[in-house]
Amino acid sequence: MRTKLLRTLTVGFLLAVVLTAFSASPALAATIDDPDDMQVLATYVYEGCLETGDAGVLIYYLIDYTVIPPETATEAFLFILIDTDGTTQLKAVAPYTFVDSGYGYGMAWIYFTATEATTAGLDSADVDLYSVLLTGNPTVPAGWTGGDPPSVSAGIDYWQTIGDTSTLVALRVLYYADQLELLWGLDIIASTPLGNKLAALGEEYFRNVIPGLQAIAPSAFSSSSYDPLNPNPDYTMEFGGTVTSGEATVVGSPVTLVEGANTITIGALGATGTFTIELENGTTGTATEGTATIAGSPVDLVSGTNTLTATVIGTVVVDVGLTDTQAAITDTITGTGWDLTDLATLFHMSRLWMSTVVWMLATLLVCAAVYKVTTRRGPAPGTSKVVFFVFSAMFYGGVVLAMVPMLGGVLLFLGCDLFIGYIAFYKPANI
């Protein structure tokens, strides 16, 4: 009898323990309350993140609870990009659990590969028709107190189609890293000699939110590497240029330009609009209206691609030439009293040849005068040196004044080096 009673009490005790355990652990059985506040605060779309044609949607959100639910934000909420029809769900992602189980302020990222973007028909032209839906996960086991999951939506604030995606994403990430550091009270961003970069915690968070972020925006990281903008600059200077049709038709397009004035006919088929002048490195000039009307005429042309707009068809005068250092110096005296073009024309010579001859005659006269003054009382030691330095000064002055070609100045410089070397090492005596 006593054994039977003891057995009954033992079974009853064990049953009571099991029932107490189940009643004390109702975490996933209880429904989830709606948030005190939930918002999609900002949405940005970036194209060409990891490959040409892809797109990434960066979302800044708020899911606020006074008492945080047992389920994490990753388990309980979803972000969905809604198509232009306002109904079709293109792709969804859950927020990343980090601070406060992912609740409060945070970031999310919906990524479309190039294939997915094409299939979804993503088009920046319809930016005003897309939206991002923040909704409770309808499949969460606990369910929602109100029955239906809570939801809120917002439009796209910015859709990037031009500019450097890498730089723009890095700047946006660093901006929100700065905001989250203040909100979370954690070291998310760090100051470096290269500017603000993600700190260790910031790298951990954003790498999980945006998979592949370091490949997308390496400049957001302290350990990023930098390549020169132009590691192989082209220093060659040569003449060359072409004029090609755009919206406006160029007769004979592409037209190869010759040095000097070129008359180009625009709008042969009656079409106005843009056309392109492409110039080689070192070639510059101007485009001036003939019978055509060109926006901003006269237009300064620089090396590279120049896009001009014709508003009335007709002819355009494109005057181009090679601009090197010699040409730049020569331009400083063109049209002044130092310009000997008219005198050179009389003798069928180029301006530079004529100015060189005149300057050399002037140099010889000055040197002769110096020699005469220094030897008036008889030959003196070092007279030749004085004349030598006067000659060099006059010659280099001629280069600066564009009276003597730069090539002559270079040759004289080399000659002076040889002369000084000869005096210093082979003839240490006076000249």
C-alpha positions in Angstrom: 0.0 0.0 0.0 2.8 2.4 1.0 4.7 1.4 -2.2 1.7 2.1 -4.4 1.1 5.5 -2.7 4.8 6.4 -3.2 4.6 5.5 -6.8 1.5 7.6 -7.3 3.0 10.6 -5.7 6.2 10.3 -7.8 4.3 10.1 -11.1 2.2 13.1 -10.0 5.3 15.1 -9.1 6.9 14.4 -12.5 3.7 15.3 -14.3 3.6 18.6 -12.4 7.2 19.4 -13.3 6.6 18.7 -17.0 3.5 20.9 -17.1 5.3 23.6 -15.2 8.2 23.5 -17.7 5.8 23.9 -20.7 3.8 26.6 -19.1 6.9 28.6 -18.1 8.4 28.4 -21.7 5.8 29.9 -24.0 8.3 32.1 -26.0 7.5 30.9 -29.5 3.9 30.1 -28.6 3.1 33.8 -27.8 2.3 36.1 -30.7 4.5 39.0 -31.7 3.2 42.5 -31.0 3.3 45.1 -33.7 6.3 47.5 -33.4 5.8 50.8 -31.6 7.2 52.5 -34.8 8.4 51.1 -38.1 9.6 53.2 -41.1 11.5 52.9 -44.3 13.5 56.1 -43.8 15.5 56.2 -47.0 16.1 54.0 -50.1 18.9 54.2 -52.7 19.4 52.2 -55.8 22.9 51.7 -57.3 23.8 50.3 -60.7 26.9 48.5 -61.7 27.9 47.3 -58.2 29.7 44.0 -58.9 29.0 43.6 -62.6 27.6 45.6 -65.5 23.8 45.6 -65.4 23.3 44.6 -61.8 21.6 46.7 -59.1 21.6 47.0 -55.3 18.9 48.6 -53.1 20.3 50.1 -49.9 17.6 50.7 -47.2 17.8 52.7 -44.0 15.1 51.6 -41.6 13.6 51.9 -38.1 11.8 49.0 -36.3 11.2 50.3 -32.8 10.1 48.1 -29.8 9.9 49.2 -26.2 10.1 45.5 -25.3 12.1 43.6 -27.8 10.4 40.3 -28.9 12.1 36.9 -28.4 12.3 36.6 -32.2 15.1 38.5 -33.9 14.4 41.1 -36.7 15.9 38.6 -39.1 13.2 36.0 -38.1 10.3 38.5 -37.9 10.6 41.0 -40.6 11.3 41.3 -44.4 12.1 44.1 -46.9 10.6 43.6 -50.3 11.1 45.6 -53.5 7.7 46.1 -55.1 7.4 46.4 -58.9 5.9 49.4 -60.8 2.5 47.8 -60.7 2.4 48.3 -57.0 1.8 44.5 -56.3 4.5 42.3 -57.8 7.2 41.3 -55.3 10.5 41.3 -57.1 12.9 40.2 -54.3 12.9 40.1 -50.5 15.6 40.2 -47.8 15.6 40.0 -44.0 17.4 42.6 -41.8 20.7 41.5 -40.3 20.7 40.8 -36.5 23.4 43.0 -34.8 22.5 45.5 -32.1 19.3 44.8 -30.1 18.5 41.7 -32.2 18.4 43.8 -35.3 15.7 46.2 -34.0 15.9 50.0 -33.8 17.8 51.7 -36.6 19.7 49.7 -39.2 20.5 49.0 -42.8 19.4 46.4 -45.4 20.5 45.5 -48.9 18.5 43.9 -51.7 20.9 42.8 -54.5 19.9 41.9 -58.1 22.5 40.3 -60.4 22.6 41.5 -64.0 20.4 38.5 -65.0 17.9 39.1 -62.2 17.8 42.8 -63.0 17.0 42.1 -66.6 14.4 39.5 -65.7 12.8 41.9 -63.2 12.9 44.7 -65.9 14.5 47.2 -63.5 14.4 50.6 -65.1 15.5 53.9 -63.6 13.1 55.7 -65.8 10.3 54.3 -63.6 11.9 55.3 -60.3 8.7 56.9 -59.0 6.7 53.7 -59.5 8.9 51.4 -57.5 8.5 51.0 -53.7 10.1 49.1 -50.8 7.8 47.3 -48.4 8.8 46.7 -44.8 6.5 43.9 -43.5 6.3 41.4 -40.7 7.2 37.9 -41.8 3.9 36.1 -42.4 5.5 32.7 -41.8 7.0 33.5 -38.4 5.8 30.5 -36.2 4.5 32.7 -33.3 2.2 34.7 -35.5 1.1 38.3 -35.0 -1.0 39.7 -32.3 -3.1 41.6 -34.8 -3.5 38.6 -37.1 -2.0 40.2 -40.2 1.7 41.2 -40.1 2.3 44.9 -39.8 3.7 46.7 -42.9 4.7 50.0 -44.2 6.2 51.1 -47.6 8.2 54.0 -49.1 9.3 55.1 -52.5 12.8 55.2 -54.0 14.7 58.4 -52.9 17.6 58.1 -55.3 18.5 55.9 -58.3 22.1 56.2 -59.4 22.7 56.0 -63.2 25.8 58.1 -63.7 29.0 58.7 -61.7 31.3 56.2 -60.0 29.2 53.6 -58.2 32.2 52.6 -56.0 32.7 56.1 -54.7 29.0 56.8 -54.3 28.3 53.6 -52.3 31.4 54.2 -50.1 30.2 57.7 -49.3 26.7 56.6 -48.5 27.9 53.7 -46.3 30.3 56.0 -44.4 27.5 58.5 -43.9 25.2 56.0 -42.3 28.1 54.4 -40.3 28.5 57.8 -38.7 24.8 58.0 -37.9 24.7 54.5 -36.4 27.7 55.1 -34.3 25.8 57.9 -32.6 22.6 55.9 -32.3 24.2 52.7 -31.0 27.1 54.1 -29.0 29.6 51.8 -30.7 32.8 52.5 -32.6 31.5 52.0 -36.1 33.6 54.6 -38.0 37.3 55.5 -37.5 39.3 58.6 -38.5 42.4 57.7 -40.6 45.0 59.8 -42.5 42.9 59.1 -45.6 39.7 60.3 -44.0 36.9 58.4 -42.2 36.8 54.7 -42.8 34.8 51.8 -41.3 36.1 50.6 -37.9 36.3 46.9 -37.1 32.7 46.8 -35.8 31.6 48.8 -38.8 33.3 46.4 -41.2 31.7 43.4 -39.5 28.2 45.0 -39.7 28.3 46.3 -43.2 30.0 43.3 -44.6 27.1 41.2 -43.4 24.4 43.7 -44.5 26.0 44.2 -47.9 27.7 41.0 -49.1 30.7 41.9 -51.3 30.9 45.4 -50.0 34.7 45.6 -50.0 34.7 44.7 -53.7 31.9 47.2 -54.4 33.3 50.1 -52.3 36.9 49.4 -51.2 37.5 53.0 -50.3 35.1 52.6 -47.3 37.7 50.3 -45.7 40.9 51.2 -43.9 42.7 48.3 -45.6 41.7 49.3 -49.1 44.2 49.8 -51.9 44.3 52.6 -54.3 45.4 52.6 -57.9 46.6 55.8 -59.7 43.8 57.4 -61.7 46.1 57.3 -64.8 49.1 55.0 -64.2 50.2 55.2 -67.8 49.8 58.9 -68.9 50.3 59.7 -72.5 52.9 62.4 -72.9 53.1 62.3 -76.7 52.2 65.5 -78.5 51.0 65.2 -82.0 48.6 66.8 -84.4 45.4 65.1 -85.3 41.6 65.5 -85.3 38.3 64.3 -86.7 34.8 65.6 -86.9 31.9 63.1 -86.8 28.2 63.2 -86.9 25.9 63.0 -83.9 22.4 64.2 -83.8 23.4 66.6 -86.6 24.9 65.3 -89.8 28.4 66.2 -90.8 29.1 66.0 -94.5 31.7 63.4 -95.2 31.8 62.1 -91.6 34.3 61.3 -90.3 36.2 64.4 -91.6 39.9 64.3 -90.9 41.2 67.8 -89.9 44.3 69.4 -91.2 46.4 72.0 -89.3 44.9 75.4 -89.7 41.3 76.4 -90.7 38.9 73.7 -91.8 35.4 74.4 -93.1 32.9 71.8 -92.1 29.3 71.5 -93.3 26.8 70.6 -90.7 23.2 69.4 -91.1 23.3 68.2 -94.7 20.1 66.3 -94.1 18.4 69.1 -92.3 19.2 67.7 -88.9 20.4 70.0 -86.1 21.8 68.9 -82.7 25.1 67.6 -81.4 28.3 66.6 -83.3 31.7 65.6 -82.1 35.2 66.9 -82.6 37.9 64.5 -81.4 41.5 65.9 -81.1 44.7 64.1 -80.4 46.8 64.9 -77.3 48.5 68.2 -77.9 46.0 69.4 -80.5 43.8 72.4 -79.6 41.9 75.1 -81.4 38.5 76.8 -81.8 35.3 76.2 -83.6 33.6 79.3 -85.0 30.3 79.9 -86.7 30.2 80.2 -90.5 26.7 80.1 -91.9 25.7 77.6 -89.1 24.7 78.7 -85.6 26.8 76.9 -82.9 25.9 77.2 -79.2 28.6 79.1 -77.3 30.5 80.1 -80.5 33.5 80.6 -80.6 34.0 77.3 -78.8 37.5 76.5 -77.4 38.5 73.0 -78.4 40.8 70.9 -76.2 42.5 67.6 -76.6 40.0 64.7 -76.3 36.3 64.7 -77.1 34.5 68.0 -77.7 30.7 67.9 -78.2 29.2 70.9 -79.9 25.6 71.7 -80.6 24.4 73.2 -84.0 21.0 75.0 -83.7 21.0 76.1 -87.3 22.6 74.1 -90.1 25.4 75.5 -92.3 29.2 75.7 -92.2 31.5 75.8 -89.2 35.2 76.9 -89.3 37.4 74.5 -87.2 40.8 76.1 -86.7 43.2 73.6 -85.0 46.9 73.2 -84.5 49.5 71.4 -82.4 50.0 73.2 -79.0 53.3 72.3 -77.5 55.6 74.3 -75.1 57.1 76.2 -78.0 53.7 77.1 -79.3 52.5 78.2 -75.9 55.6 80.5 -75.5 55.1 81.9 -79.1 51.5 82.8 -78.3 52.8 85.2 -75.7 54.4 87.5 -78.3 52.0 87.0 -81.2 50.6 90.4 -82.2 53.1 92.3 -80.1 56.2 94.3 -81.1 58.3 91.2 -80.8 56.3 89.4 -83.5 58.4 89.5 -86.7 55.9 87.6 -88.9 55.6 90.5 -91.4 59.4 90.8 -91.7 59.7 87.0 -92.1 57.1 87.1 -94.9 59.2 89.5 -96.9 62.2 87.1 -96.9 60.0 84.0 -97.3 61.0 82.7 -93.9 59.1 81.4 -90.9 58.6 83.8 -88.1 60.8 81.7 -85.7 63.7 81.5 -88.2 63.6 85.2 -88.8 63.4 86.0 -85.0 66.4 83.6 -84.4 68.5 85.4 -87.0 67.7 88.8 -85.6 68.3 87.8 -82.0 71.6 86.1 -82.8 72.8 89.4 -84.5 71.7 91.3 -81.4 73.5 88.8 -79.1 76.7 89.1 -81.1 76.5 92.9 -80.9 76.0 92.8 -77.2 78.9 90.3 -76.7 81.1 92.5 -78.9 80.3 95.5 -76.8 81.0 93.7 -73.5 84.3 92.4 -74.9 85.3 95.9 -76.0 84.5 97.4 -72.6 86.3 94.7 -70.6 89.4 95.0 -72.8 89.5 98.8 -73.1 92.6 99.0 -70.8 94.2 95.9 -72.3 93.5 92.2 -72.2 92.3 91.1 -68.7 92.1 87.5 -67.3 88.6 86.1 -67.4 87.4 88.4 -70.2 86.3 85.3 -72.3 84.4 84.0 -69.3 82.4 87.2 -69.0 81.6 87.2 -72.7 80.6 83.5 -72.4 78.1 84.2 -69.6 76.7 87.2 -71.5 76.2 85.1 -74.6 74.4 82.4 -72.6 72.2 84.9 -70.8 71.2 86.5 -74.1 70.5 83.1 -75.7 68.3 81.9 -72.9 66.6 85.3 -72.8 65.8 84.7 -76.5 64.2 81.3 -75.7 62.0 82.9 -73.0 60.9 85.7 -75.3 60.1 83.1 -78.1 62.8 84.7 -80.3 64.9 81.5 -80.3 63.5 77.9 -80.5 63.5 75.9 -77.4 65.6 73.2 -79.2 68.4 75.8 -79.5 68.2 76.5 -75.7 68.5 72.7 -75.0 71.5 72.4 -77.3 73.2 75.4 -75.7 72.6 74.0 -72.3 74.2 70.7 -73.3 77.1 72.7 -74.9 77.6 74.7 -71.7 77.7 71.5 -69.6 80.4 70.1 -71.9 82.4 73.4 -71.8 82.2 73.6 -68.0 83.2 69.9 -67.7 86.2 70.6 -70.0 87.3 73.6 -68.0 86.8 71.8 -64.6 88.5 68.5 -65.4 90.8 69.0 -68.3 91.9 72.6 -68.3 91.8 74.0 -64.7 93.7 77.1 -65.8 92.2 80.4 -66.9 90.8 80.5 -70.5 
